[in-house]
Amino acid sequence: MTADADRHRPSVSSTEGAPVVRVGLMVPCYIDMFYPQVGVATLELLEKLGVEVDYPFDQTCCGQPMANSGAFTQAKATEELLVRNFADYEYIVAPSGSCVHHIRNKFTAAKDSPGRRHVSSQVRDLPEFLCDVLRVQEFPWAEFPHEVALHVSCSAIRGLCEQSMSERPNDPWFSKPRSLLEKVKGISIADFDRPDECCGFGGTFAVTEEAVSAAIGNDKLDRIAATGARYAVFIRLLTRSATGERITQYTSHFAGPRDGAEMHVVLVDNGRTQRLADERFWRSLKCIRCAACMNTCPVYRRSGGLSYGSTYMGPIGIIMMPTFDIQRHSELPFASTINGSCTNVCPVQINIHEQIYQWREEMNAKGEFSTTKKAAMKVADKVLSHPEAYRMATEAGKAALDVLPHFAIYNRLNAWGRHRDLPSPGAETFHQWYSRNRGSTHPRDALPRETTTSTHGADDGHT
């Protein structure tokens, strides 16, 4: 067992006698409106475990919708609002792996400050907090005599290391979310044939490629089961990563020209020198064309190579083709859920999913966003960075979904709704529930304004 794997295994030590932990509860915008019961359950669970929980009233969003679309400038104000709301808390807890992953690893639009660094280092997904900070070993009151299927998000798996990855079969198996569920009396967990397979959401991808996104999700649901110059080195990598074979059948070897003849080697640059000089993207030139990233990519496997409209297909094509023609291939970086499995299987360790994310920012910087997308990001910036505007928008959106007829919601203007139903909003938002049940005073009023630091040294290795 490696030290890294051991570090991420759930601890089972007792929480008895532990000091009181004070956390700020972050309720993501989609949970606030569509799944308020998740926020309520998170709050009540933490309180039952002896945690002192505050809910900052002025919170809106983590900024991920804009940043995930490449609109980093538009994410700045929303990210800084989150910092102001949560910089005073010892820990920030959220029931959302993707939001926590964004805050911890991609929170770069906000101005660098001690508050931002504290928030990024002390934010925790709920399973992380229960396993690594509270070290919960039992839920003596919990009983659920039913079979459930557990889907752990790509962000939680590859971004937060909450579960081992099927594309790395030699790593010891572990799952923090599953270890917690197994502590519930009577529960039975059904297995997917590939438990960490992407569900097809991927934020922006779910809107720009809504048909493929919905199909990937349906594929996963259908597969619930009870079963769970020294180039020779690169040739071996190429075949084993591509097809699992020991030797390739299509590698050509040249020993030199015939007597009296000449051999010419022509190197076609085609933008590669320019790519080599770019610190963010030069690693893509290490590609040996093994296609391992395509084999693991849920989008490529569902949509096929022709859908990319380019010579290089799949994840590697997404980061290669904009180098040659940025205008023609400006939409390619958005044809990905950025689930991270392509990076994990790459035999030459190209950071593929990180480059896809960076290419989205580059498309915005180069003016390759459509007029519609620019307008949408500006609206998101204005709404999500102002708590009053956010509350008005969520309440208006909920009211509209409650009363509008089907044809008014599911039309060509609603990309998400062309291939699946929108979730039904809750009877009230989490914010409304909290105001009604816990009072409307701002819970941060009694907190000191300076940033606090963690007193739980056992968790320092998980930041």
N, C-alpha and C positions, 0 to 999 in steps of 0.2 A: 504494500500500500504506500503510495507516495505521500509526502508531507502535505502537498497541496490538497489532495483528495481528503486526507484526514482532517484538514482544517475546515473543510466544508461539510463534514458529516454532522448531523444533528447531535447536539449534546443532550443528555438526559439527566443532568444533575438537578437537584431540588431547588426551588425558588424560595423555600421557607427561610425566613430571617433575612432575606435580601432587602436592601434599602428601597424605599419607594421611588419608582421611576416616573418622571413627569414627561409626557409626550405631547406634541402637537399633532392632532389628527388631520391628515390631508385627505379630503374626499374629492377624487377626480371629477371633472365636469360631467362626463358621461354617466358616472354613478349617481351624481347629484340629481340628474334629471330622469334617467331611465331605470336605475337600479338602486333607489334610496335605501332599500332593505339591506343591501350589502354594507352601506355606511353605518346603519343602525346596528347591525350584527357585529361589525368590527368594534364599534364603540362599547357595546355591552360586554363583549368578550374581554376586551382589555380591562374594563372596570372590574369584571368578575375575577380577573387574575391579579387584582390589586394595583393596577396602574392608574395614576392620576392623569386624566385625559382632558385636554383643552381643544376646542374647535375654533380657530380664528375665523371670525365672521367675514372678514374682507377677502378671503381666498377665492380664487376663481379657477385657475388652470395652471398647469406647469409650463405651458408654452410649446409643448410637443407638436400640436397640430401645425403650427407655422414652421418650426424648425425641421420637422420631418418632411416638409414640403420644400425645403431649401430656402425659405424666407426667414433667415436668421435675424435680419434687421427688424422685422415685424414681431419677432419673439422677445425682443429685448425688454420692453416695458412690462410684459406679462411675467417674465422670469424675475425681474427686479421686484415686482409686487409680491411674488411668492417669497423672495428672500426677506422682505420687510415683515411679512406675516409670520415667518417661522424661524428667524435667526436667533430668537431668544430661548428656543427649546433644547433640552438635552438630546432628545431624539425626535425625529419626524417619522410618523408611521402612516403608510397608505396601503389600501387593499388593491394595488395595481402594479404588477411587475414592470410594465412598459413606462409608466410615469416615473417610478423610482429609478429605472435604468436611465431615463433621460436626465433626471436631476443629478444622478451620481456621475454619469460618464459623458454627457453631451450638453451640459449646462454652461454653454460658452457665450451665449448672446448677452447675458447680464454682465454688468461691469464687475471686474475682479475686485473682491473685497473680503475682509475676514468673515463677514456674514455669509457671503456666497460660498466660500470654502467650507465653512461650518455646516451649512445646509447640505451641501453635496456629500460631505463625509458622514453625516449623521442621519441621513434619510434611510429608511428601511421598509422593504416590502413586508407585509404582515407575517408570512411564514418565516422570513429571516428573523424578524424581531422575536417571535415566539421561540424559535430554535436557538438563536445565537446570543440574544440578550437576556430574555427571561429564562431560557433553558427549561422550558416546560416539559415535564415528564408524564403528566397525566391530565385528563379532563374527567374527574370522577363523577361529575353530574351529567355528562353527555352520553346520549344513547340514540342511535339512528339505525334501526334494523332494516336497511334497504341496500340494494346494490347501486353503486354510483360509478360513473366514468370520470376519470380525472384527466383534465387537460392542463398542463403547465405551459405557460406562454413561452415563446421563443426568447423574449426579453428576460424573463425570470431564469430560464435555463442557461442561455449563452451570455447574457449580459450581467446576471447577478449570481451565477453558479449555484442555483438552488437545486439542480438535479443533473445527474450525469447525462452524457450525450450519446446517442446511438451511433453517430458517425465516428466516435472514438471508443470502439468496443473494448480496448485494453485497459481503459480506466476503471477503477472500482465503481460499482454501482451505488448510487445514493439518491435520495429524493427527500428534501425537507418537507414539501407539502404532503407527500404521501405518508411520511413518518408521523405527521400530526394527525392525519385522518385515521391512521391505524390505531390511534389511541382512543378513538370513539367506539364505545361498546356497540356491537351488533352490525357494524358497517361491513360491506363487502365491496371490493374495488375491482371493476372489470378492466381488463387491459386492452390497450390498442396494440396492433402488431408492431407499430413503431411509436412508442409513447410520446416522443418529442417531435413528432411530425407537425409542421406548420399548419395552422388552421386557416390560413389565407387572408387574415385580416391585414396586418402590416400597415395600419394607419392610412396614409395617403394612397397606398396601393389599392386598398379596398374600394376607393372611389374611382381612381383612374383606370383600374382594370377590374371593374366590378364583376364581369362574367367569370373571369378566371378565379377571382377571389372566392366567389360563391361556390364554384365547382371544387376548389381545393377543400373548402370546409365540408362540403357534402361527401367528398372522397374519404375524409378522415372519419366522419360519422359512420360511413358504410363499413369501416374496417375495425369496428369495435369487436373484440373477440375474447375468448377465455384463455388464449395462449399468449399467451403473451407475445575546353579542348580535351579534358577527360570526360567526354560526353557519355561514356559507357554507363556512368552512374545515373545520368538523367534518362537514358534509355530504359533502365530497370524501373526507375520511378514512373516513367511515362506509361509503360504497359501495365504495371501493377495497380496504378491509380485509376487507369481507364477501364481495363477489362479483367484485372486479376490474374492475367497471364504472366509467365516468367520472361517471355521474349516477344518482341513485336514481329510482325510479318511485313511491315511497310517502311522500315528504316533503310535508307540508302547510305552506302559507305563509299568514299572516294579516296583512293590511295595515291593518285597523282596522274599526270598525263602519260600517254603512250610515248614511246621513243620518237623524237622528232616532232611531237605535237605539243600543243599548249592547252592548259586548262584555265578557264577564267571563272572566278567566283564573283558574282555581282550581289552586292548588299543593297537592298532597297530600304532607304531610310523611312520614307512615307510618314514623317512626323515623329519618328522614334527618338531622334536627338533632342528635339524639343521636349518630349516626354521625360527623357533622362535627366534633364535639368530641373524638373519640377519635383520638389521634395515630397509633395503629397501623392503623386501618381507614378513615380518612376518604377515602383516595385512591380507594377503590372507587366513590365518587360521581362520579368523572370519566368513568365508562363512557358511551360513546355508542351502545351496543347494536349494534355492528358484527358480532359473532359470530366475530371472528377467533380468539379463544381457543377457541371450540368447534370451529372448523375444524381446528385443530392438535392438539387434545386427544385422545390415544389412547383415553382412557376414554370420553369422550362419543361419539367416532366408532364405538366398538365397542358401547356399551350403549344409545345413543339418549337423547333428552331425557326421555321418560316415566319413566325409571328414577330421576330425581332427585326426583320427587314435589313439584315446586315451580314457581312461575311463572317464575323466572329459572333457566335450566339451565346445565349445563356449569361451567367454572371460575369464571365471574363469579357464577353462582348459588350456588356453594359459599360465597363470601365475602359475598354480599348477603343471602341468606335468613335466616341466624341472627340478623341484626339485627332482623328482624320477629317471629320466633318462635324463640327459642333452644332451647326444649325439643323442639318439633316437628322441627327441622332439626339436631339435635345430632349426627347421624351423617354429615351431608354433608361436613364437612371431612376425613373419612377415606375418601371416595370419590375419591381422587386419588393418583397415584404421585408427585406433586410433582416432575415431571421438568423444569419450568421453561420449556418452550416457549411456554406461554400468556403469560408475562411478556415474552418476546422479541418476540412478534408484536403486542402491544397497542399501538395507534397513539397512545394518550394516556399510555402508560408507567405503567400500574397494576402494582404489584409483586404480581401475583396469587398466585404460588406461595408467596411469603413470607407473605402474609396467610393462606393456607390453613394453613400450618404454625403461625402464631400462633393461629388459631382452635382448633386442637387443644389448645393450652395453655389457652385460655379455657374450653373445655368441661370440662377437668379442674378448673380453678379454680372454675367455677360448679356443680360437683357433677353434671355431666351424663354421667359415666362409669357404665357398667353395673356391677353388683356383680361380675360375672365379670371384667371388665377391671380393676377396682380390685385384685381379688385377684391377678390375673396379674402386674400391675405390681409389687405388693409382693413377690411371690415372686422376680421378676426382680431387684429391688433387692437382696434378701438374698443371692441366689446370685452375681450378677455383681460384687458389691462385696467378696466374700470369696474369695480365691484357693483356699483349701482346699475350700469348698463348691462352687465352680465346677468344680474338678477331679473331685470326686466325682460331680457332676451329669453332666458330659460322659462320664465313663467308664460311669456307670450307664445313660445314654441310649444309648450305643453298644452296650452289652451287650443292652439291651432290643430294639433294632432288629435285632440279629443273631439273636435266638432267638424273638421273638414271632411268632405266625402272622399271616397277612395280615389276617384279620378283626379282630384286636386292634389293628392300627395304623390301618387305613382304615375308620373309622366316623364317626358324626355328631359325635363329640367332637374330631375332628381336622380342622379347617377346611382346612388346607393340602392334606390328602390326599384330599379329596373329588373333586378335578378333575385331579390329577396325582400321580405317584409322588414320594415323598420320595427325596432322594439317598441312596445307600448310604454309610454311614460308612466311613472308611479302616480299614485293618487295625490301625492305632494312631493316636492323635492326634499332632499335631505336637509337642506338649509331651513325649509319651512318646518319640517319635523323637529329639528333641534330647537328652533325658536319657540315652538309650541310646548315642547316637553322639558326643555332645560333652561328656558329663559332667554331673553334677547340681549342681555348685557354682554359686552365684549370680554371674553375670558382672558385676554392678554393684559387687561388694565393693571392687574396687580403684579405683573412680572417686571423684573429689572430690565433695563433697556440694553445692557451690554450682553454680548454673546457668551453663553455658558459653554463649558467643555464637559466631555463625558467623564464620569467617575467609574465606568465599567471597563477596566483595563482588559478583561478577558475578551472583549469584543473588538479591540483595536485592530486586530489582524483582518477584520472583515470590511474595513472602510475602503 
